[in-house]
Amino acid sequence: MPAEAGSGKAEGIEEIEVRDPVSAPDTEGVPRRTTRRFPLFTKDTARPEGGGRAAPGDAPAPARQWPVLLVLGLVGVGLLITALDVFRAGTLVIGSALLAGAVLRWFLPSVGMLAVRSRFTDIVTYGVLGLVIVLLALMAQPDPLLKVPFLKDALHFTVDS
């Protein structure tokens, strides 16, 4: 768009017009209002760091995504063990699978679909969730393998009040 005479704009500079994605669309699906501001929300996201294939592109799909398949397979085995009424062992396998996902995310440069967010966020998320599940499995009744001394007092404090 060339600049109009007397508008105070330099000749030859095009004006950027961005359609406001929040305004209601017209009959053709195009937003009615226009704005000179850039949209506040991004329309696309970058692939997470490490989100490439874990194997060469000519390998079959399961081989390219082996890290996420390993973690999901271990979680599935843990759920099956839990369903067979061996609660503590099943939840330990599930927590260990998430901890294994954190380790894979840390050490492997490409983990395929196991990479969801940034490397740091994935490691922290998988690690914290895995650790919490393992600790809760160790504290499960009856006969907990891990006893937290202040937990009984905290329970009595919340129930008796």
C-alpha positions in Angstrom: 0.0 0.0 0.0 1.6 3.3 -1.0 1.4 6.1 1.5 -1.3 8.8 0.8 -0.3 12.3 0.2 -0.4 14.5 3.2 -0.6 11.6 5.7 2.8 12.4 7.2 4.1 8.9 6.3 7.3 8.4 4.2 6.8 7.4 0.6 7.5 3.8 -0.2 6.9 2.4 3.3 4.2 -0.1 3.5 1.8 -0.1 6.4 1.4 -3.4 8.3 -2.1 -4.4 8.9 -2.8 -7.3 11.2 -6.4 -8.6 11.6 -7.5 -8.9 15.2 -8.0 -12.7 15.8 -10.4 -12.0 18.7 -13.1 -10.1 16.7 -16.1 -11.8 15.4 -15.7 -13.2 11.8 -17.8 -11.9 8.9 -19.7 -14.2 6.5 -16.5 -15.3 4.9 -14.8 -16.3 8.2 -12.5 -13.3 8.3 -12.3 -11.2 11.5 -14.1 -7.8 11.0 -12.0 -5.5 13.1 -8.4 -4.7 12.0 -5.7 -3.5 14.2 -2.1 -2.3 13.9 -1.1 -4.3 16.9 0.4 -7.7 16.5 -1.7 -10.6 17.9 -1.1 -11.2 21.6 -1.2 -15.0 21.3 1.1 -17.1 19.2 -0.4 -19.2 16.5 2.3 -21.9 16.5 4.9 -23.3 18.9 8.4 -24.5 18.3 9.2 -28.1 18.7 10.7 -28.9 22.1 14.4 -29.2 22.4 15.1 -32.9 21.8 11.8 -33.5 20.1 13.4 -35.0 17.0 13.4 -38.7 16.1 15.3 -41.0 18.5 16.3 -43.2 15.5 16.9 -42.4 11.8 14.0 -41.4 9.6 14.1 -44.7 7.6 13.6 -46.8 10.7 10.0 -48.0 11.4 7.8 -45.7 13.6 8.2 -47.7 16.8 11.9 -47.6 16.6 11.9 -43.9 16.1 9.8 -43.4 19.2 11.4 -46.0 21.5 11.9 -43.7 24.5 8.2 -42.8 24.9 7.2 -46.4 24.1 9.5 -47.7 26.8 8.1 -45.3 29.4 4.5 -45.9 28.4 5.1 -49.7 28.3 6.5 -49.6 31.9 3.5 -47.5 33.1 1.2 -50.1 31.4 3.0 -53.0 33.2 2.7 -51.1 36.4 -1.0 -50.5 35.9 -1.5 -54.2 35.1 0.4 -55.2 38.3 -1.7 -52.8 40.3 -4.9 -54.2 38.8 -3.8 -57.7 39.8 -4.0 -56.5 43.4 -0.3 -55.9 44.0 -0.6 -52.2 44.7 2.8 -51.4 46.1 4.8 -53.2 43.4 2.6 -51.7 40.6 2.9 -48.1 41.8 6.7 -48.6 42.3 6.9 -49.7 38.6 4.9 -46.6 37.5 7.0 -44.2 39.6 10.2 -45.9 38.3 9.0 -45.5 34.7 8.6 -41.8 35.2 12.0 -41.5 36.8 13.4 -43.5 33.8 11.7 -40.9 31.5 13.5 -38.1 33.4 16.8 -39.9 33.0 16.2 -40.6 29.3 15.3 -36.9 28.8 18.4 -35.8 30.5 21.0 -38.0 28.7 19.6 -38.5 25.2 19.8 -35.7 22.7 16.6 -36.8 20.8 13.8 -38.6 22.6 11.0 -38.2 20.1 7.6 -37.6 21.6 8.9 -38.0 25.2 10.0 -34.3 24.7 6.9 -32.3 25.5 8.3 -29.0 26.9 11.8 -27.7 27.4 14.4 -30.2 28.6 14.5 -28.7 32.1 10.7 -28.7 32.5 10.4 -32.3 31.3 13.1 -33.5 33.6 11.6 -31.7 36.6 8.1 -32.8 35.8 8.9 -36.5 35.2 11.3 -36.5 38.1 9.0 -34.9 40.7 6.0 -37.0 39.7 8.0 -40.2 39.6 9.6 -39.4 43.0 6.2 -38.6 44.6 4.6 -41.8 43.3 7.5 -43.9 44.6 7.4 -42.2 48.0 3.7 -42.6 48.3 4.0 -46.3 47.3 6.6 -46.8 50.0 4.3 -45.1 52.6 1.2 -47.0 51.6 -0.6 -49.0 54.3 -0.6 -51.7 55.5 3.0 -52.2 56.7 4.6 -49.1 55.1 8.3 -49.5 54.1 8.9 -45.8 54.7 7.6 -44.3 57.9 7.5 -40.5 58.2 7.4 -39.7 62.0 5.5 -36.4 61.8 2.8 -37.7 59.4 0.8 -39.4 62.1 0.9 -36.2 64.2 -0.1 -34.1 61.2 -3.1 -36.4 60.5 -4.3 -36.2 64.1 -3.9 -32.4 64.0 -6.1 -32.1 61.0 -8.7 -34.7 62.0 -9.1 -33.8 65.7 -9.5 -30.0 65.1 
